[in-house]
Amino acid sequence: MTNIELKNRDLDVIWHPCTQMKDHETLPLIPIKKAHGIYLEDFEGNIYIDAISSWWVNMFGHTNRYINEKIKEQLDTLEHVILAGFTHEQVVKLSERLVKLTPDGLEKCFYSDNGSSAVEVALKMSYHAHLNDGKKDKSIFVSLTNSYHGETIGALSVGDVELYKDTYEPLLLKTIQTAVPKDATKESAIEASFAFEELCKERADEISAIILEPLIQGAGYMHMYHTHFLVLIREICTKYDVHLIADEVMVGFGRTGELFACNKANITPDFIVLSKGLTGGYLPLSVVLTTNDIYAKFYCDYSDNKAFLHSHSYTGNALACAAANATLDIFENDDIIEKNRVKAEYMAHKLEKFKTLKNVASVRQTGMVLAVELKGYKSEERIGLKVYQYGLKHGVLLRPLGHIVYFMPPYIITNDEIDKMMDTAYDAIKLLDS
């Protein structure tokens, strides 16, 4: 098999995600034959550093030996069983561990298949909990400007990135956006919280919840803000009986320097949404954790018609849960969070030299997420695509968000590999200005 052969077969039958397929008339697909650690290898032996963790999911490298073993063990025992009326050991074990690891007070786990689906669960659960409390008018959801929460209709509704949302506007739920802090200063956090409180003063009786990505807006061009904003939003939500939904699909599992971003602010949301790194990048799985207080609002006799009748066929899949438990084992046994902090410091040092480039507007970092914002380019120039192509040519998978070049590598990356990854991006950006 060659790259060209598989590419041609692919284009005959596959419509790729988040892609203008006409691009592939001139931009070759990269067929991957195998992967190990942070490296992807195509059918012609070319090797690429996976600098974006394959869309932010891969925590401990591809074909990780330990996770592989745990999935294989589970495969010979139980691959899947309906989670309505049945259960299994892996999902119970995972739930017990997540309850212990997430912020205090989150006591119940509800599983789905992916981040967007989990956001839908949280939205429905919030509205339904208020409804079961006799509050029929709380049908509005608030999100932050520049936010992104997924591609399904409900998740898209609470997002605010025009590129994804504008086309489908007639189909979406009516939502309200409140200002995200304009930068990572505490002053901006306070200013943005005032805007949300003013909204609550006027319309709290209509608002079910605010949903936000704690500390980093991923698809929102890696915009970052201060932890104090989370503290203030938590206080306002409690004061006005509005739920706080923390979408940690991207930032969860160590990306920010803590296991969960909410831990950095020492707050407990009413709902936390987890996916992506949950299974180490192996299998689709997501979960919403919530409080016993919210759980109790649905606990009643069947005739009361208050049950949460939401389901997915592969809810709590045993193989995915085995991968998730193996991932948590690695976190617990290898002191990953502390190791990440050391690597983040090294990456911060490497980031400094980007500030010297004339076409760099700013750089920013939260934990193991780094972003370089370019300036002086028009959208039609597709400057990110040029960086992407340069990266592939030099053995690094970079996938910029427009004019934002970012790094979100697997946690097992070494300093030498960080050098290769970041030096390649630096050279690509420098070449743009030559």
C-alpha positions as CSV (number, residue, x, y, z in Angstrom):
1,M,0.0,0.0,0.0
2,T,1.2,3.5,-0.8
3,N,0.1,6.9,0.4
4,I,-1.4,7.7,-3.1
5,E,-3.3,4.4,-3.3
6,L,-5.0,4.9,0.1
7,K,-5.6,8.6,-0.5
8,N,-7.4,7.9,-3.8
9,R,-9.6,5.2,-2.2
10,D,-10.4,7.5,0.7
11,L,-11.5,10.4,-1.5
12,D,-13.9,8.1,-3.4
13,V,-15.9,7.3,-0.2
14,I,-15.1,9.6,2.8
15,W,-16.3,13.1,3.6
16,H,-13.8,14.3,6.2
17,P,-14.8,16.4,9.3
18,C,-14.2,20.2,9.5
19,T,-12.8,20.1,5.9
20,Q,-13.4,21.9,2.6
21,M,-13.0,18.7,0.6
22,K,-12.1,20.7,-2.6
23,D,-8.8,21.5,-0.8
24,H,-7.7,18.0,-1.3
25,E,-7.4,18.6,-5.0
26,T,-4.1,20.3,-4.2
27,L,-3.6,19.5,-0.5
28,P,-2.7,15.8,-0.1
29,L,-4.3,13.7,2.6
30,I,-1.8,12.0,4.9
31,P,-2.7,8.3,5.2
32,I,-1.3,7.0,8.6
33,K,-0.1,3.4,8.7
34,K,0.9,3.2,12.3
35,A,1.7,5.3,15.4
36,H,3.7,5.0,18.5
37,G,4.3,7.5,21.3
38,I,4.1,11.0,19.9
39,Y,4.9,9.9,16.4
40,L,2.6,9.2,13.4
41,E,4.0,7.2,10.4
42,D,2.6,7.2,6.9
43,F,2.8,4.4,4.3
44,E,6.0,5.8,2.8
45,G,7.9,5.9,6.1
46,N,7.5,9.6,6.8
47,I,7.2,10.4,10.5
48,Y,5.3,13.3,12.1
49,I,5.3,14.6,15.7
50,D,1.7,14.8,16.8
51,A,1.9,18.3,18.3
52,I,-1.9,18.6,18.7
53,S,-2.6,15.2,20.4
54,S,-4.8,14.2,17.4
55,W,-7.4,16.9,18.2
56,W,-6.5,17.2,21.8
57,V,-7.4,13.6,22.9
58,N,-4.1,11.7,23.1
59,M,-2.6,12.0,26.6
60,F,0.1,9.3,26.9
61,G,1.1,8.6,23.3
62,H,-0.3,6.4,20.6
63,T,-0.4,2.6,21.1
64,N,0.5,3.0,24.8
65,R,1.5,-0.4,26.0
66,Y,-0.3,-0.2,29.4
67,I,-3.6,1.1,27.9
68,N,-3.4,-1.5,25.1
69,E,-3.0,-4.3,27.7
70,K,-6.0,-3.1,29.7
71,I,-8.2,-2.9,26.6
72,K,-7.2,-6.3,25.5
73,E,-7.9,-7.8,28.9
74,Q,-11.4,-6.2,28.9
75,L,-12.0,-7.5,25.3
76,D,-11.9,-11.1,26.5
77,T,-14.3,-10.4,29.3
78,L,-17.0,-7.9,28.2
79,E,-17.1,-5.6,25.2
80,H,-20.4,-3.8,25.9
81,V,-23.7,-4.2,27.7
82,I,-26.8,-1.9,27.9
83,L,-26.4,0.4,30.9
84,A,-30.2,0.7,31.4
85,G,-31.0,-1.9,34.1
86,F,-27.5,-3.4,33.9
87,T,-24.0,-2.3,35.0
88,H,-20.5,-3.6,34.9
89,E,-17.3,-3.4,36.9
90,Q,-15.3,-1.0,34.7
91,V,-18.0,1.7,34.7
92,V,-18.6,1.5,38.4
93,K,-14.8,1.7,39.1
94,L,-14.4,4.6,36.8
95,S,-17.3,6.5,38.3
96,E,-16.0,6.0,41.8
97,R,-12.6,7.4,40.8
98,L,-14.1,10.4,38.9
99,V,-16.2,11.3,42.0
100,K,-13.0,11.3,44.1
101,L,-10.9,13.2,41.6
102,T,-13.3,16.0,40.4
103,P,-14.2,19.0,42.6
104,D,-15.9,18.2,45.9
105,G,-19.6,17.8,45.7
106,L,-19.9,16.2,42.3
107,E,-21.3,12.8,43.2
108,K,-23.1,11.3,40.2
109,C,-21.9,10.3,36.8
110,F,-24.0,10.3,33.6
111,Y,-22.3,8.8,30.5
112,S,-22.5,9.6,26.8
113,D,-20.4,9.2,23.7
114,N,-18.5,12.4,23.0
115,G,-18.1,16.0,24.1
116,S,-21.0,17.5,22.2
117,S,-23.4,14.8,23.4
118,A,-22.3,15.4,27.0
119,V,-22.9,19.1,26.6
120,E,-26.4,18.3,25.4
121,V,-26.9,16.1,28.5
122,A,-25.8,19.0,30.8
123,L,-28.1,21.5,29.1
124,K,-31.1,19.2,29.3
125,M,-30.4,18.1,32.8
126,S,-30.1,21.8,34.0
127,Y,-33.4,22.8,32.4
128,H,-35.2,19.7,33.6
129,A,-33.9,20.1,37.2
130,H,-35.3,23.6,37.3
131,L,-38.6,22.3,35.8
132,N,-38.8,19.6,38.4
133,D,-38.5,22.4,41.0
134,G,-41.5,24.1,39.5
135,K,-39.6,26.7,37.6
136,K,-41.1,26.5,34.1
137,D,-39.6,29.6,32.6
138,K,-35.9,28.8,32.9
139,S,-35.3,28.0,29.3
140,I,-32.4,30.4,28.4
141,F,-28.8,29.4,28.4
142,V,-25.9,31.8,28.7
143,S,-22.4,31.3,27.3
144,L,-19.4,33.4,26.9
145,T,-18.5,35.4,23.7
146,N,-16.0,33.6,21.6
147,S,-17.0,30.2,23.1
148,Y,-17.2,26.8,21.5
149,H,-19.0,23.7,22.9
150,G,-19.5,21.3,20.0
151,E,-21.3,20.7,16.8
152,T,-24.7,19.2,17.7
153,I,-27.7,21.6,17.7
154,G,-27.8,22.3,21.4
155,A,-24.0,22.5,21.8
156,L,-23.7,24.7,18.7
157,S,-26.4,27.0,20.1
158,V,-24.4,27.9,23.2
159,G,-21.3,28.5,21.2
160,D,-20.2,31.8,19.7
161,V,-17.6,31.1,17.0
162,E,-19.2,32.4,13.7
163,L,-17.3,30.0,11.5
164,Y,-19.2,27.1,13.0
165,K,-22.5,28.7,13.9
166,D,-23.7,31.2,11.4
167,T,-24.9,28.8,8.7
168,Y,-27.2,26.9,11.1
169,E,-28.5,30.0,13.0
170,P,-32.2,29.3,12.0
171,L,-32.0,25.8,13.6
172,L,-30.5,26.8,16.9
173,L,-31.8,27.4,20.4
174,K,-32.1,31.0,21.5
175,T,-29.2,31.8,23.8
176,I,-27.5,34.8,25.3
177,Q,-23.8,35.5,25.2
178,T,-22.0,37.4,28.0
179,A,-18.6,38.9,27.8
180,V,-15.5,36.7,28.2
181,P,-12.6,38.4,30.0
182,K,-10.7,40.3,27.3
183,D,-7.4,39.1,28.6
184,A,-5.8,37.1,31.4
185,T,-5.7,39.9,34.0
186,K,-7.7,39.9,37.2
187,E,-9.1,43.3,36.3
188,S,-10.6,41.9,33.1
189,A,-12.1,39.0,35.0
190,I,-13.8,41.3,37.4
191,E,-15.1,43.5,34.6
192,A,-16.6,40.5,32.7
193,S,-18.2,39.2,35.9
194,F,-20.0,42.5,36.4
195,A,-21.6,42.1,32.9
196,F,-22.9,38.6,33.8
197,E,-24.3,39.8,37.1
198,E,-26.1,42.6,35.4
199,L,-27.7,40.1,33.1
200,C,-28.7,37.9,36.1
201,K,-30.3,40.9,37.8
202,E,-32.5,41.4,34.8
203,R,-33.2,37.8,33.7
204,A,-32.2,35.2,36.3
205,D,-35.8,34.0,36.4
206,E,-35.4,32.9,32.7
207,I,-31.8,31.6,32.8
208,S,-31.2,27.9,33.4
209,A,-27.4,27.9,33.3
210,I,-24.2,29.5,32.1
211,I,-21.8,27.2,30.3
212,L,-18.2,28.0,30.0
213,E,-14.8,26.5,29.1
214,P,-12.7,27.1,32.3
215,L,-9.5,29.2,31.6
216,I,-9.0,28.4,27.9
217,Q,-11.5,28.8,25.0
218,G,-10.1,26.0,22.8
219,A,-11.7,26.5,19.3
220,G,-12.1,30.1,20.3
221,Y,-8.5,30.7,19.1
222,M,-7.0,29.5,22.5
223,H,-8.2,32.7,24.3
224,M,-7.2,32.5,28.0
225,Y,-8.4,34.3,31.1
226,H,-7.8,34.6,34.8
227,T,-8.9,32.0,37.4
228,H,-10.7,34.7,39.4
229,F,-13.4,34.8,36.8
230,L,-14.4,31.3,37.7
231,V,-14.6,32.3,41.4
232,L,-16.8,35.3,40.7
233,I,-19.1,33.4,38.3
234,R,-19.6,30.6,40.8
235,E,-20.7,33.2,43.4
236,I,-23.1,34.9,41.0
237,C,-24.7,31.6,39.9
238,T,-25.3,30.6,43.6
239,K,-26.7,34.0,44.4
240,Y,-29.2,34.0,41.5
241,D,-30.1,30.3,41.3
242,V,-28.4,29.8,37.9
243,H,-26.5,26.6,37.3
244,L,-22.8,26.6,36.3
245,I,-21.8,24.1,33.7
246,A,-18.0,23.7,33.3
247,D,-17.1,22.3,29.9
248,E,-13.8,20.7,30.6
249,V,-13.8,18.5,27.5
250,M,-10.6,20.1,26.3
251,V,-9.0,21.5,29.5
252,G,-9.7,18.5,31.7
253,F,-7.2,15.8,32.6
254,G,-4.1,17.9,33.3
255,R,-3.9,20.4,30.4
256,T,-4.0,23.5,32.6
257,G,-1.5,22.3,35.3
258,E,-4.2,20.7,37.5
259,L,-6.2,17.6,36.9
260,F,-9.2,19.8,36.3
261,A,-9.3,23.5,35.5
262,C,-11.9,24.2,38.1
263,N,-9.4,23.0,40.7
264,K,-7.2,26.0,39.9
265,A,-10.0,28.2,41.2
266,N,-11.1,25.9,43.9
267,I,-14.7,25.9,42.8
268,T,-17.3,23.2,42.3
269,P,-19.7,23.7,39.3
270,D,-23.1,22.2,39.2
271,F,-22.1,20.2,36.2
272,I,-18.7,19.2,34.8
273,V,-18.5,17.9,31.3
274,L,-15.6,15.5,30.4
275,S,-14.4,13.7,27.3
276,K,-11.4,13.8,25.0
277,G,-8.5,12.8,27.3
278,L,-10.8,10.7,29.4
279,T,-9.8,7.5,27.5
280,G,-6.3,8.7,26.7
281,G,-7.4,9.2,23.1
282,Y,-8.4,5.6,22.5
283,L,-12.2,5.4,22.4
284,P,-15.2,7.6,22.4
285,L,-16.5,8.3,25.9
286,S,-17.9,11.3,27.8
287,V,-19.4,11.9,31.2
288,V,-21.3,14.6,33.0
289,L,-20.8,14.7,36.8
290,T,-23.3,16.6,38.9
291,T,-24.4,17.0,42.5
292,N,-26.6,14.8,44.7
293,D,-28.9,17.8,45.1
294,I,-29.6,17.9,41.3
295,Y,-29.8,14.1,41.2
296,A,-32.5,14.2,43.9
297,K,-34.7,16.4,41.8
298,F,-35.2,13.5,39.4
299,Y,-35.6,10.8,42.0
300,C,-39.2,9.9,42.3
301,D,-41.9,7.4,41.5
302,Y,-42.3,6.6,37.8
303,S,-45.8,8.0,37.8
304,D,-44.4,11.4,38.7
305,N,-42.8,11.8,35.3
306,K,-39.7,13.4,36.5
307,A,-37.1,10.9,35.3
308,F,-34.2,12.0,33.0
309,L,-35.1,9.9,29.9
310,H,-32.0,10.5,27.9
311,S,-29.8,7.7,26.5
312,H,-27.1,6.7,24.0
313,S,-26.6,3.2,22.7
314,Y,-23.0,2.9,23.7
315,T,-23.4,4.7,27.1
316,G,-20.7,3.5,29.5
317,N,-19.1,1.2,27.0
318,A,-16.9,-1.4,28.8
319,L,-13.9,-1.1,26.5
320,A,-13.9,2.7,26.7
321,C,-14.2,2.6,30.4
322,A,-11.3,0.2,30.6
323,A,-9.2,2.6,28.6
324,A,-10.3,5.4,30.9
325,N,-9.4,3.5,34.0
326,A,-6.0,2.7,32.5
327,T,-5.5,6.4,31.8
328,L,-6.3,7.3,35.4
329,D,-3.9,4.6,36.5
330,I,-1.1,6.4,34.6
331,F,-2.0,9.7,36.2
332,E,-2.0,8.2,39.7
333,N,1.1,6.0,39.3
334,D,3.5,8.3,37.3
335,D,3.0,11.7,39.0
336,I,1.9,13.2,35.7
337,I,0.7,16.6,36.9
338,E,4.0,17.4,38.5
339,K,5.9,16.2,35.4
340,N,3.7,18.3,33.3
341,R,4.5,21.4,35.3
342,V,8.2,20.8,34.6
343,K,7.6,20.4,30.9
344,A,5.3,23.4,30.9
345,E,8.2,25.5,32.3
346,Y,10.5,24.3,29.6
347,M,7.9,25.1,26.9
348,A,7.5,28.5,28.4
349,H,11.2,29.1,28.0
350,K,11.0,28.0,24.3
351,L,8.0,30.3,23.8
352,E,9.9,33.4,24.6
353,K,11.8,33.6,21.3
354,F,8.5,33.8,19.4
355,K,8.1,37.3,20.8
356,T,11.0,38.5,18.8
357,L,9.3,37.8,15.4
358,K,7.7,40.8,13.7
359,N,4.6,38.9,12.6
360,V,3.8,37.7,16.1
361,A,1.2,39.7,18.0
362,S,1.4,37.8,21.3
363,V,2.1,34.5,23.0
364,R,0.2,32.9,25.8
365,Q,0.3,29.8,27.9
366,T,-1.8,27.9,30.5
367,G,-0.1,24.7,31.6
368,M,0.5,22.4,28.7
369,V,-1.4,24.6,26.2
370,L,0.6,27.3,24.3
371,A,-0.5,29.7,21.6
372,V,1.2,32.1,19.3
373,E,-1.0,34.7,17.7
374,L,0.1,36.0,14.3
375,K,-0.6,39.5,13.0
376,G,-0.7,41.3,9.6
377,Y,-2.5,38.7,7.6
378,K,-6.0,38.6,6.0
379,S,-8.2,35.6,6.4
380,E,-8.2,34.8,2.7
381,E,-4.4,34.3,2.9
382,R,-5.0,31.2,5.0
383,I,-1.8,31.7,6.9
384,G,-2.4,28.8,9.2
385,L,-2.5,26.4,6.2
386,K,1.0,27.6,5.2
387,V,2.3,26.8,8.7
388,Y,0.5,23.4,8.6
389,Q,2.2,22.5,5.2
390,Y,5.6,23.7,6.4
391,G,5.2,21.6,9.6
392,L,4.3,18.4,7.6
393,K,7.3,18.9,5.3
394,H,9.5,19.0,8.4
395,G,7.9,16.2,10.4
396,V,5.5,18.0,12.7
397,L,1.7,18.0,12.7
398,L,0.7,21.5,13.5
399,R,-3.0,22.5,12.8
400,P,-3.4,26.2,13.5
401,L,-6.7,27.8,14.3
402,G,-6.7,30.5,11.6
403,H,-3.9,32.8,12.6
404,I,-3.2,31.1,16.0
405,V,-0.4,28.5,16.0
406,Y,-0.8,26.4,19.1
407,F,0.9,23.4,20.8
408,M,-0.9,20.7,22.8
409,P,1.3,17.7,22.6
410,P,0.9,14.3,24.4
411,Y,2.3,14.4,28.0
412,I,5.1,11.9,27.2
413,I,6.9,14.4,24.9
414,T,10.6,14.9,25.8
415,N,12.5,18.1,25.8
416,D,14.3,17.2,22.6
417,E,10.9,16.6,20.9
418,I,9.6,19.9,22.3
419,D,12.6,21.5,20.7
420,K,11.8,19.9,17.3
421,M,8.1,20.8,17.6
422,M,8.5,24.4,18.6
423,D,11.6,25.2,16.5
424,T,9.7,23.9,13.4
425,A,6.8,26.2,14.2
426,Y,9.2,29.1,14.8
427,D,10.9,28.6,11.5
428,A,7.6,28.4,9.7
429,I,6.4,31.7,11.2
430,K,9.8,33.4,10.5
431,L,9.7,32.2,6.9
432,L,6.3,33.8,6.4
433,D,7.8,37.2,7.1
434,S,10.8,36.8,4.8
